[in-house]
Amino acid sequence: MNSPVEGAALLGTLEKQLRLFRELSADLVACRTAYVAMNLDAIYQHIATQTAICGQLRQIEDERKVAWRAACLASELDPEKSDLRELTMRLNPNVAEPMRDVVTKLAIAEGELRNLNRAHAVLIDGSRRTLAILGNVLASFAPTYVCPSGPSESVAAATRGAAQ
């Protein structure tokens, strides 16, 4: 590689992506408690956190694409046709070895995140069903109780009289 800067930039973006994957995984695990307890404030807080992390992941993905292109061009490879194996063979060993390590950890973290996401989807579906059942139970009591009417005429007249 002509310049180790491009390889280091790519390594940096991969490390940021790994860190964000781990943060998202940790928040998915932490939010289970909020769903089980039906704590709406905590659920909304976790949703906001997860949305922010996903936004950061989109930004990092764009940065990674730029860094990939720069590293490939510096190594005289076609960014569209080359793969990571080709690139790491041309990289400086001081950059190539940590990159292989980070890519391996990234693949493991991505797999764990996919599993957590599936479990989270099941938890949300279960919560949705529970709330639907509760809604049906409450709806079944609707014929038992009459809707409250407005204030009676005597109360309204007394209120008007006191206000004057």
C-alpha positions as YAML, in Angstrom:
chain: A
units: angstrom
residues:
- id: 1
  name: MET
  ca: [0.00, 0.00, 0.00]
- id: 2
  name: ASN
  ca: [1.33, 3.43, -0.87]
- id: 3
  name: SER
  ca: [0.06, 5.07, 2.31]
- id: 4
  name: PRO
  ca: [-0.90, 3.38, 5.58]
- id: 5
  name: VAL
  ca: [-3.26, 6.29, 6.33]
- id: 6
  name: GLU
  ca: [-6.04, 4.85, 4.15]
- id: 7
  name: GLY
  ca: [-5.79, 1.45, 5.84]
- id: 8
  name: ALA
  ca: [-5.83, 3.08, 9.27]
- id: 9
  name: ALA
  ca: [-8.89, 5.13, 8.30]
- id: 10
  name: LEU
  ca: [-10.71, 1.98, 7.22]
- id: 11
  name: LEU
  ca: [-9.68, 0.23, 10.42]
- id: 12
  name: GLY
  ca: [-10.96, 3.20, 12.44]
- id: 13
  name: THR
  ca: [-14.39, 3.11, 10.80]
- id: 14
  name: LEU
  ca: [-14.63, -0.64, 11.36]
- id: 15
  name: GLU
  ca: [-13.77, -0.18, 15.03]
- id: 16
  name: LYS
  ca: [-16.45, 2.54, 15.37]
- id: 17
  name: GLN
  ca: [-18.98, 0.24, 13.73]
- id: 18
  name: LEU
  ca: [-18.05, -2.55, 16.15]
- id: 19
  name: ARG
  ca: [-18.46, -0.19, 19.12]
- id: 20
  name: LEU
  ca: [-21.90, 0.91, 17.91]
- id: 21
  name: PHE
  ca: [-23.00, -2.69, 17.32]
- id: 22
  name: ARG
  ca: [-22.06, -3.48, 20.90]
- id: 23
  name: GLU
  ca: [-23.87, -0.39, 22.22]
- id: 24
  name: LEU
  ca: [-27.01, -1.32, 20.30]
- id: 25
  name: SER
  ca: [-26.83, -4.89, 21.57]
- id: 26
  name: ALA
  ca: [-26.46, -3.68, 25.16]
- id: 27
  name: ASP
  ca: [-29.47, -1.37, 24.79]
- id: 28
  name: LEU
  ca: [-31.60, -4.14, 23.29]
- id: 29
  name: VAL
  ca: [-30.84, -6.29, 26.32]
- id: 30
  name: ALA
  ca: [-31.45, -3.41, 28.73]
- id: 31
  name: CYS
  ca: [-34.82, -2.50, 27.22]
- id: 32
  name: ARG
  ca: [-36.30, -5.93, 27.93]
- id: 33
  name: THR
  ca: [-37.00, -4.87, 31.49]
- id: 34
  name: ALA
  ca: [-38.94, -1.84, 30.30]
- id: 35
  name: TYR
  ca: [-41.12, -3.95, 28.00]
- id: 36
  name: VAL
  ca: [-41.80, -6.56, 30.65]
- id: 37
  name: ALA
  ca: [-42.73, -3.86, 33.18]
- id: 38
  name: MET
  ca: [-44.70, -1.93, 30.51]
- id: 39
  name: ASN
  ca: [-42.81, 1.21, 31.57]
- id: 40
  name: LEU
  ca: [-43.69, 3.56, 28.70]
- id: 41
  name: ASP
  ca: [-41.20, 6.27, 29.66]
- id: 42
  name: ALA
  ca: [-38.34, 3.78, 29.69]
- id: 43
  name: ILE
  ca: [-39.55, 2.20, 26.44]
- id: 44
  name: TYR
  ca: [-39.57, 5.59, 24.71]
- id: 45
  name: GLN
  ca: [-36.13, 6.36, 26.11]
- id: 46
  name: HIS
  ca: [-34.75, 3.08, 24.74]
- id: 47
  name: ILE
  ca: [-36.39, 3.71, 21.37]
- id: 48
  name: ALA
  ca: [-34.73, 7.14, 21.22]
- id: 49
  name: THR
  ca: [-31.37, 5.64, 22.15]
- id: 50
  name: GLN
  ca: [-31.66, 2.88, 19.56]
- id: 51
  name: THR
  ca: [-32.75, 5.36, 16.88]
- id: 52
  name: ALA
  ca: [-29.73, 7.54, 17.63]
- id: 53
  name: ILE
  ca: [-27.37, 4.56, 17.44]
- id: 54
  name: CYS
  ca: [-28.89, 3.47, 14.12]
- id: 55
  name: GLY
  ca: [-28.37, 6.99, 12.78]
- id: 56
  name: GLN
  ca: [-24.74, 6.85, 13.83]
- id: 57
  name: LEU
  ca: [-24.42, 3.44, 12.17]
- id: 58
  name: ARG
  ca: [-25.71, 4.90, 8.89]
- id: 59
  name: GLN
  ca: [-23.09, 7.66, 9.10]
- id: 60
  name: ILE
  ca: [-20.33, 5.17, 9.88]
- id: 61
  name: GLU
  ca: [-21.44, 3.01, 6.95]
- id: 62
  name: ASP
  ca: [-21.02, 6.00, 4.63]
- id: 63
  name: GLU
  ca: [-17.60, 6.74, 6.13]
- id: 64
  name: ARG
  ca: [-16.63, 3.07, 5.76]
- id: 65
  name: LYS
  ca: [-17.52, 3.10, 2.06]
- id: 66
  name: VAL
  ca: [-15.35, 6.17, 1.50]
- id: 67
  name: ALA
  ca: [-12.48, 4.65, 3.50]
- id: 68
  name: TRP
  ca: [-12.83, 1.35, 1.60]
- id: 69
  name: ARG
  ca: [-12.63, 3.15, -1.71]
- id: 70
  name: ALA
  ca: [-9.58, 5.17, -0.61]
- id: 71
  name: ALA
  ca: [-7.78, 2.08, 0.74]
- id: 72
  name: CYS
  ca: [-8.45, 0.09, -2.43]
- id: 73
  name: LEU
  ca: [-7.32, 2.91, -4.70]
- id: 74
  name: ALA
  ca: [-4.15, 3.41, -2.63]
- id: 75
  name: SER
  ca: [-3.45, -0.33, -2.98]
- id: 76
  name: GLU
  ca: [-4.14, -0.16, -6.72]
- id: 77
  name: LEU
  ca: [-7.25, -2.34, -6.43]
- id: 78
  name: ASP
  ca: [-10.67, -1.83, -7.99]
- id: 79
  name: PRO
  ca: [-13.02, -0.97, -5.08]
- id: 80
  name: GLU
  ca: [-16.00, -2.52, -6.89]
- id: 81
  name: LYS
  ca: [-14.32, -5.84, -7.67]
- id: 82
  name: SER
  ca: [-11.94, -6.33, -4.75]
- id: 83
  name: ASP
  ca: [-12.66, -8.03, -1.45]
- id: 84
  name: LEU
  ca: [-11.20, -7.73, 2.02]
- id: 85
  name: ARG
  ca: [-8.83, -10.65, 1.55]
- id: 86
  name: GLU
  ca: [-7.17, -8.98, -1.44]
- id: 87
  name: LEU
  ca: [-6.90, -5.69, 0.40]
- id: 88
  name: THR
  ca: [-5.40, -7.16, 3.57]
- id: 89
  name: MET
  ca: [-2.80, -9.04, 1.51]
- id: 90
  name: ARG
  ca: [-1.58, -5.69, 0.18]
- id: 91
  name: LEU
  ca: [-1.79, -3.81, 3.46]
- id: 92
  name: ASN
  ca: [1.03, -3.20, 5.86]
- id: 93
  name: PRO
  ca: [1.03, -6.12, 8.37]
- id: 94
  name: ASN
  ca: [0.71, -3.61, 11.23]
- id: 95
  name: VAL
  ca: [-2.66, -2.58, 9.81]
- id: 96
  name: ALA
  ca: [-3.75, -5.86, 8.19]
- id: 97
  name: GLU
  ca: [-3.65, -8.00, 11.33]
- id: 98
  name: PRO
  ca: [-5.76, -5.65, 13.49]
- id: 99
  name: MET
  ca: [-8.16, -5.26, 10.56]
- id: 100
  name: ARG
  ca: [-8.65, -9.03, 10.33]
- id: 101
  name: ASP
  ca: [-9.25, -9.13, 14.07]
- id: 102
  name: VAL
  ca: [-11.80, -6.30, 13.97]
- id: 103
  name: VAL
  ca: [-13.61, -7.80, 10.98]
- id: 104
  name: THR
  ca: [-13.90, -11.13, 12.82]
- id: 105
  name: LYS
  ca: [-15.24, -9.39, 15.93]
- id: 106
  name: LEU
  ca: [-17.58, -7.35, 13.74]
- id: 107
  name: ALA
  ca: [-19.03, -10.49, 12.16]
- id: 108
  name: ILE
  ca: [-19.62, -12.04, 15.59]
- id: 109
  name: ALA
  ca: [-21.18, -8.83, 16.93]
- id: 110
  name: GLU
  ca: [-23.44, -8.59, 13.88]
- id: 111
  name: GLY
  ca: [-24.64, -12.16, 14.40]
- id: 112
  name: GLU
  ca: [-25.36, -11.49, 18.06]
- id: 113
  name: LEU
  ca: [-27.18, -8.30, 17.14]
- id: 114
  name: ARG
  ca: [-29.35, -10.17, 14.63]
- id: 115
  name: ASN
  ca: [-30.31, -12.71, 17.31]
- id: 116
  name: LEU
  ca: [-31.09, -9.96, 19.82]
- id: 117
  name: ASN
  ca: [-33.15, -8.18, 17.19]
- id: 118
  name: ARG
  ca: [-35.20, -11.33, 16.58]
- id: 119
  name: ALA
  ca: [-35.74, -11.78, 20.31]
- id: 120
  name: HIS
  ca: [-36.72, -8.12, 20.61]
- id: 121
  name: ALA
  ca: [-39.25, -8.49, 17.78]
- id: 122
  name: VAL
  ca: [-40.78, -11.49, 19.59]
- id: 123
  name: LEU
  ca: [-40.97, -9.45, 22.80]
- id: 124
  name: ILE
  ca: [-42.69, -6.57, 21.01]
- id: 125
  name: ASP
  ca: [-45.17, -8.92, 19.34]
- id: 126
  name: GLY
  ca: [-45.93, -10.51, 22.71]
- id: 127
  name: SER
  ca: [-46.45, -7.09, 24.29]
- id: 128
  name: ARG
  ca: [-48.73, -6.09, 21.42]
- id: 129
  name: ARG
  ca: [-50.81, -9.24, 21.87]
- id: 130
  name: THR
  ca: [-51.02, -8.68, 25.62]
- id: 131
  name: LEU
  ca: [-52.23, -5.12, 25.12]
- id: 132
  name: ALA
  ca: [-54.77, -6.28, 22.51]
- id: 133
  name: ILE
  ca: [-56.13, -8.85, 24.96]
- id: 134
  name: LEU
  ca: [-56.37, -6.24, 27.71]
- id: 135
  name: GLY
  ca: [-58.13, -3.90, 25.30]
- id: 136
  name: ASN
  ca: [-60.64, -6.62, 24.43]
- id: 137
  name: VAL
  ca: [-61.27, -7.33, 28.12]
- id: 138
  name: LEU
  ca: [-61.90, -3.66, 28.84]
- id: 139
  name: ALA
  ca: [-64.16, -3.38, 25.77]
- id: 140
  name: SER
  ca: [-66.23, -6.28, 27.06]
- id: 141
  name: PHE
  ca: [-67.11, -4.21, 30.15]
- id: 142
  name: ALA
  ca: [-68.37, -1.27, 28.06]
- id: 143
  name: PRO
  ca: [-72.04, -2.41, 28.03]
- id: 144
  name: THR
  ca: [-71.97, -2.82, 31.83]
- id: 145
  name: TYR
  ca: [-71.23, 0.81, 32.57]
- id: 146
  name: VAL
  ca: [-73.01, 3.77, 31.04]
- id: 147
  name: CYS
  ca: [-71.03, 6.67, 29.72]
- id: 148
  name: PRO
  ca: [-70.94, 9.54, 32.18]
- id: 149
  name: SER
  ca: [-73.24, 12.33, 31.15]
- id: 150
  name: GLY
  ca: [-72.62, 16.01, 31.47]
- id: 151
  name: PRO
  ca: [-73.40, 17.82, 34.71]
- id: 152
  name: SER
  ca: [-77.05, 17.64, 35.73]
- id: 153
  name: GLU
  ca: [-79.27, 20.67, 35.34]
- id: 154
  name: SER
  ca: [-79.41, 21.38, 39.05]
- id: 155
  name: VAL
  ca: [-75.61, 21.30, 39.37]
- id: 156
  name: ALA
  ca: [-75.25, 23.48, 36.28]
- id: 157
  name: ALA
  ca: [-77.84, 25.97, 37.60]
- id: 158
  name: ALA
  ca: [-76.14, 26.11, 41.01]
- id: 159
  name: THR
  ca: [-72.76, 26.69, 39.37]
- id: 160
  name: ARG
  ca: [-74.19, 29.49, 37.23]
- id: 161
  name: GLY
  ca: [-75.82, 31.08, 40.25]
- id: 162
  name: ALA
  ca: [-72.62, 30.97, 42.30]
- id: 163
  name: ALA
  ca: [-70.63, 32.49, 39.46]
- id: 164
  name: GLN
  ca: [-72.99, 35.50, 39.26]
...
